Amino acid sequence: MAVSQHASVRKTVKEDLGAIVEMIQELADFEGMSDGPKLTIQDLLRDGGFDDGVLSNSVPLFHSFVLELTEQIRTGNKGKITSCSSNDEPLTRTTIIGYAICFYSYSTWQGKSFFLEDIYIKPNYRKRGYGELLFKTVAQHALENGCKRLDFHVLAWNPAKYFYNRMGAENLTESEQWEFTVCQGKKWMHLPKTIPSGSKPLKS
């Protein structure tokens, strides 16, 4: 039995979203934050522009790519796997083994930017160059669309930071002392209630 493999990156289609939701959870499990993900397939359908007529804005809120592994399995008459074809044509099996989710942002120093929210490769497929393929494809998309930089964050203990260093990334926490912060939960939702009375509300 002979097996040939080919990895490729393509833009996500809505049929991929179930696999992406599963991998989002796998990534959260790896990061030790299993209770973090709250998104559903319906959320991704709406926010990624996959569900026609549902997206409230004309532009999707995120862009997504999947890493796909195609395997061709060829066997002879004595092989354990038999081809469906009498001509012994190879069986083809395609598996999604990784994903990336990104969105456009803006730097007041450099202009249009691209933020890489998630990049993930399934554990059994790591250290084979697939992560590099996915990362470089994201970078290519950003450059082709006029972005000046690619931003992302990584947990301090995650060995992936050495991969990012090899890709040319700079750790701004070390070099410029930036801290990553977020407003969320009840404290964030309470902020509008603290606006002084008499102030004019913002118009969207």
KARA-V934179 format. One record per pair of residues at least 12 apart in sequence whose ideal C-beta (glycine too) atoms are under 8 Angstrom apart, sorted by the first residue. I is the first residue (numbers start at 1). J is the second residue. D is the distance in Angstrom with one decimal. If there is no record, write none. Layout:
# KARA-V934179
[[I & J & D] [I & J & D]]
This chain:
# KARA-V934179
[[1 & 73 & 6.5] [1 & 74 & 7.2] [1 & 75 & 4.8] [1 & 76 & 7.9] [1 & 79 & 4.6] [1 & 80 & 6.5] [1 & 81 & 6.0] [2 & 73 & 7.5] [2 & 74 & 4.8] [2 & 75 & 7.7] [3 & 71 & 5.8] [3 & 72 & 7.1] [3 & 73 & 5.3] [3 & 74 & 7.8] [4 & 71 & 7.1] [4 & 72 & 4.8] [4 & 74 & 7.9] [4 & 90 & 7.8] [5 & 69 & 6.1] [5 & 70 & 7.1] [5 & 71 & 5.2] [5 & 72 & 7.9] [6 & 69 & 7.4] [6 & 70 & 4.8] [6 & 71 & 8.0] [6 & 72 & 7.9] [7 & 67 & 6.4] [7 & 68 & 7.0] [7 & 69 & 5.2] [7 & 70 & 7.7] [7 & 97 & 7.6] [7 & 130 & 5.3] [7 & 133 & 6.0] [8 & 67 & 7.7] [8 & 68 & 5.5] [8 & 70 & 7.1] [9 & 65 & 5.4] [9 & 66 & 7.2] [9 & 67 & 5.4] [9 & 68 & 7.4] [9 & 133 & 6.2] [9 & 134 & 5.6] [9 & 137 & 4.2] [10 & 65 & 6.8] [10 & 66 & 6.3] [10 & 68 & 6.4] [11 & 63 & 7.6] [11 & 64 & 7.1] [11 & 65 & 6.0] [11 & 66 & 7.9] [12 & 48 & 7.1] [12 & 50 & 7.9] [12 & 64 & 3.8] [12 & 65 & 6.3] [12 & 66 & 5.3] [12 & 99 & 7.2] [13 & 50 & 7.3] [14 & 45 & 6.1] [14 & 50 & 3.9] [14 & 51 & 7.2] [16 & 64 & 7.9] [16 & 66 & 5.2] [16 & 96 & 6.3] [16 & 99 & 7.8] [17 & 41 & 4.9] [17 & 44 & 4.8] [17 & 45 & 6.5] [17 & 48 & 7.8] [17 & 50 & 6.8] [18 & 41 & 6.0] [19 & 66 & 7.4] [19 & 96 & 4.6] [19 & 99 & 7.6] [20 & 44 & 6.7] [20 & 64 & 6.8] [20 & 66 & 7.1] [20 & 96 & 8.0] [20 & 99 & 5.1] [20 & 101 & 7.6] [21 & 37 & 7.9] [21 & 39 & 6.8] [21 & 40 & 7.0] [21 & 41 & 5.6] [21 & 44 & 6.9] [23 & 96 & 7.9] [23 & 98 & 7.3] [23 & 99 & 5.4] [23 & 120 & 5.3] [23 & 122 & 7.1] [24 & 37 & 5.1] [24 & 39 & 6.8] [24 & 118 & 6.8] [24 & 120 & 7.8] [25 & 37 & 5.4] [26 & 120 & 7.0] [26 & 122 & 7.2] [27 & 118 & 6.3] [27 & 120 & 4.6] [31 & 155 & 6.2] [31 & 158 & 7.7] [44 & 64 & 8.0] [47 & 60 & 6.9] [47 & 61 & 4.2] [47 & 62 & 6.2] [48 & 60 & 5.1] [48 & 61 & 7.0] [48 & 62 & 5.7] [48 & 63 & 7.7] [48 & 64 & 6.1] [49 & 61 & 8.0] [61 & 103 & 6.5] [62 & 101 & 5.4] [62 & 102 & 6.6] [62 & 103 & 4.6] [62 & 117 & 7.1] [63 & 101 & 7.5] [63 & 102 & 5.2] [63 & 103 & 6.6] [63 & 104 & 8.0] [63 & 141 & 7.4] [64 & 99 & 6.5] [64 & 100 & 6.8] [64 & 101 & 5.0] [64 & 102 & 7.4] [65 & 99 & 6.7] [65 & 100 & 4.7] [65 & 102 & 7.9] [65 & 134 & 6.8] [65 & 137 & 6.2] [65 & 138 & 6.5] [65 & 141 & 7.6] [66 & 96 & 5.1] [66 & 98 & 7.0] [66 & 99 & 5.1] [67 & 96 & 7.0] [67 & 97 & 5.5] [67 & 98 & 3.5] [67 & 99 & 6.8] [67 & 100 & 7.9] [67 & 121 & 6.8] [67 & 130 & 5.8] [67 & 133 & 6.9] [67 & 134 & 4.8] [68 & 94 & 5.9] [68 & 95 & 7.1] [68 & 96 & 5.7] [68 & 97 & 7.2] [69 & 94 & 7.2] [69 & 95 & 5.0] [69 & 96 & 7.9] [69 & 97 & 5.0] [69 & 125 & 6.9] [69 & 130 & 7.7] [70 & 92 & 6.4] [70 & 93 & 7.4] [70 & 94 & 5.0] [71 & 92 & 7.2] [71 & 93 & 4.7] [71 & 94 & 7.7] [71 & 95 & 7.5] [72 & 90 & 4.1] [72 & 91 & 7.1] [72 & 92 & 5.5] [73 & 90 & 5.9] [73 & 91 & 4.5] [73 & 92 & 7.8] [73 & 93 & 6.8] [74 & 88 & 7.0] [74 & 89 & 8.0] [74 & 90 & 4.2] [74 & 91 & 7.8] [75 & 88 & 7.3] [76 & 88 & 7.1] [97 & 121 & 6.4] [97 & 122 & 4.9] [97 & 124 & 8.0] [97 & 125 & 4.5] [97 & 130 & 6.6] [98 & 119 & 7.6] [98 & 120 & 5.6] [98 & 121 & 4.1] [98 & 122 & 6.4] [98 & 125 & 7.1] [98 & 130 & 6.3] [98 & 131 & 7.2] [98 & 134 & 5.6] [99 & 118 & 6.9] [99 & 119 & 7.7] [99 & 120 & 5.8] [100 & 116 & 6.5] [100 & 118 & 6.4] [100 & 119 & 4.6] [100 & 120 & 7.6] [100 & 134 & 5.7] [100 & 135 & 7.8] [100 & 137 & 7.9] [100 & 138 & 5.2] [101 & 116 & 7.9] [101 & 117 & 4.8] [101 & 118 & 4.5] [102 & 114 & 5.7] [102 & 115 & 6.2] [102 & 116 & 5.0] [102 & 117 & 6.2] [102 & 138 & 6.0] [102 & 141 & 7.7] [102 & 142 & 7.7] [103 & 115 & 5.5] [103 & 117 & 6.7] [104 & 145 & 7.9] [104 & 147 & 7.4] [105 & 151 & 6.6] [107 & 148 & 6.7] [107 & 149 & 6.4] [110 & 148 & 4.0] [110 & 149 & 5.7] [111 & 148 & 5.3] [112 & 145 & 7.8] [112 & 146 & 5.4] [112 & 147 & 5.2] [112 & 148 & 6.2] [113 & 142 & 7.9] [113 & 147 & 5.5] [113 & 148 & 6.1] [113 & 149 & 4.8] [113 & 150 & 7.3] [113 & 151 & 5.9] [114 & 138 & 7.5] [114 & 141 & 7.5] [114 & 142 & 3.7] [114 & 145 & 7.5] [114 & 147 & 4.4] [114 & 149 & 7.4] [114 & 150 & 5.2] [114 & 151 & 7.2] [115 & 150 & 7.9] [115 & 151 & 4.8] [115 & 152 & 6.7] [116 & 138 & 5.9] [116 & 150 & 6.2] [116 & 151 & 7.0] [116 & 152 & 3.9] [117 & 152 & 7.5] [119 & 131 & 7.2] [119 & 134 & 6.2] [119 & 135 & 6.3] [119 & 138 & 7.1] [119 & 152 & 7.5] [121 & 134 & 7.0] [131 & 160 & 7.8] [131 & 163 & 6.4] [132 & 163 & 7.6] [132 & 167 & 7.4] [135 & 163 & 7.9] [135 & 167 & 5.9] [136 & 167 & 7.7] [138 & 150 & 7.1] [139 & 167 & 7.9] [152 & 164 & 7.6] [152 & 169 & 7.8] [153 & 180 & 5.4]]
